[in-house]
């Protein structure tokens, strides 16, 4: 098949300890999946159905590459998150079968133009330009699920900025577990191999300045380092 323009490069994420990379199809994100973060954003953390938003696959920032400070914002925020990489897809996936669809896990950072998000919320508009800007989906090396002793349903998740602890929580504090997230999302859209799911962030999000180094750490996974330039 020929194209009138060159075909886009397939976005991908490194795999821990391997030369092969994980090709990415789509990026989904879960909003307000930790009760303490829901409260700090002014929302009720009751277990209402989760909501989802997307980032373009080419918004990926990988291999600890630096993040150019994005335009049109004065309030760039970090959000440490567990990222789920799917190896199998489907629709209406039962919760009990959802772990079988997961290929691996990684540390991620859902960078957000918070002032644009606040304005979008105020006007009842979509979050796309607040969440889906260039390089906004930072993702560390993916650890295959088969290499882990078990699914990361508990364990420390934290972020530091210039060595100062800013976020610290436990994966067990997620309002919706990974299997539940996969199952519910698969009712909305048909999932496929290569999809990434950012699963929400604990409390402690805040603004970043140019030159800052933000590090996301999750027990058992490769850390993610991002320098804002």
Secondary structure, 3 states (H helix, E strand, C coil): CCCCCCCCCCCEEEECCCCCEEECCCEEEECCCEHHHHHHCCCCCCCCCCCEEEECHHHEECCCCCECCCCCCCCEEECEEEEEEECCCECCCCHHHHHHHEEEEEEEEECEEHHHHHHHHHHCCCCHHHHCCCCCEEECCEEEHHHCCCCCCCCEEEEEECCEEEEEEEHHHECCCHHHHHHHHHHHCCECCCCEEECCCCCCCEECCCCCEEEEEECCCCCEEEEEC
